[in-house]
Every structure is written in structure tokens, then in C-alpha cells.
């Protein structure tokens, strides 16, 4: 039996502002933008190459509370450059060494140990993690 995670809800204060960030800066693809009446709206977007999408949900109390979502890439430097080039405030590359979080990529460039981080306008936080092609866990 497969249990596939295909949708994550992201709480935001302003759906239009968040939609613009995820489309224009994070580079996600717009799948759905549907309204039904004054109070119901679904905006679903998908990161490039991902099987899992996100839906933006207006939730003033929970906005910014989602932390630690991982986006997996095969080249952390190229991913950082792309995000920064789109105007995302993205961290420098870091890894985890014997003393914890350390500047720069993993010295051996081992999969699962080089990261950058960024947040959306509401403070929902993402980690971008380098996993070499063919090594992703399935």
C-alpha cells in the first residue's frame, strides 16, 4: 500500500501576496486558483519537478507556523543562485558538522547534508537540501 503525500496546506495572511511569492520568486507552477463565493478560495501550486503540491490557505492565527518543509535539489549552489536571482532572501549554503550548523557546503558534498533556507512573506520556512541524482529516498 502506497501512502503518497501529495498536498501540504500553507497558512498565510494574504493569499494574493503569497501566490505572487510562490509563482514569481520561488518558481512554483500554478495548478488551481478557484473561488466559490466571498470566503472560499483554493490556490494550489507545485514546486518544479515535485509530486507534492501546496495549497495556500488564509489563516491569520497560523500564518508563519509551518516550518521545515524540504525542497530537494541535485545542486545546492545552482538552487541558491536561482532563488536569489528571483529575489528570494535565501541563506548562504550551510551543512551540519561536529559542532552543528556550519557555513559552506558539506566538505565531501555528501547527499543530505548541504542546505539553504528561506521563508515566504508570512514566515513559513523552507529548507532546500542537496541530494545527488539517483540517491533520493523513495
N, C-alpha and C positions, 0 to 999 in steps of 0.2 A: 504494500500500500504506500503510494507516494503522498507526502504532505508538503505541498508546494506553497511557499509564501509568495503571494502574487500582488498584495496590496498593503501599504502602510499608510495610516492616516497621520497627517502632519497638522497640528493645531496652529492656527495663525490668527492675527488680529485683523488683517486686511487681505482678502483673497486676491484682489486685483494686483496689489503690490507684490504679494508672494508669487503669483502666477508670472509676473514680469521677471522677477528674480530667477525663478527656476527655468524659464524659457530663454531669456536673453543673456543671463550671466552664467548659470550652471549648465546650460546647454541641453536641458531635458526636452523631450518631444511632447507636444500637447496631444493627448488622446481624446479627451472629452471636456467640454465646457457646457454644461447643461443647467438651465434654470427651470424651476417649476414654482411659479408664484414669487412672492416677495422675499421669502425667508429660506428657500431651498435652492442650493446650488452645489453642483459637483464639478470640480476641476481635477481631472486626473492627468498626470504626466509620467513619463518614463525616462529614466537615465539612458544615455546611449548604450546599446548592447545589453541592457538588463532585461530579465524576465519578470522582475518585480517593479511595480509602479507605485506612485504615491498619489494620494488624494488630499487636496488642501481643504481643511475644514475650519470655518470661523469658530473660534473658541477662545474668548478673551481670557478666561481663567487659566487655561492650559497652554496658551501660546508660549513657545520657547522651552517647553518642558521636555521635548523629545531630544535625546542626546545619544550619541554613539552609533548612529547608523553608519555602516561601512559601504563605501563605493570601492569596488575592486578594479585595479588597473594593472597593466603589464609594465608600464614605465612611469614611475612616480615623478620624475623630472618633467617629462612631457605633459603629464596631467596637471602639475602645478603651473607650468607655463601657460597652458590653455586656460585654466581658471583665472589666473592673474590677468591674462590678455583680454578676458571677457569682463574684467572689472571686479572680480570676486576678491574680497580681502581674505587671502589664504595664507596660512602659516608657512614658514620655511620647512623644508624636509627635516624630519627627525626620526630617530629609532629608539629602541629600548635596549640599554646596555646594563652592565652590572650595577650601575648607580641610578638606574631609572631612565627617564626620558633624556635623550642626548641629542644635540644638534647634528644634522647631517644624516645621510642615508646609512643603512646597515653596512658596516665595513666589508662584509662578504657579499653584499647585495642578495642576501638570502630572502626568499619569499616570506611574506607575513611579518616583516619587521621594519619596513620603511613607510612613513606616513606623512601626510599633510592634513591639516584640519581647516574647516571653515564653518561659518554659521549663516543661516538665512537672516533676513531683516528682523525676524522676531526672536532670534537667538537659538533656534533649533540647530543642533550641532551635528556635523558630519565628520567622519574620518575617511580619508582616501588612503587605501592600503595597496602596496605593491605586491602582486603575486605573479610570478613569472608564468608565461604562457604554458598551458598544459599542466600546471600544478594546482589549479583551483580545486578545492574540496567539493565534491558533489554528493 
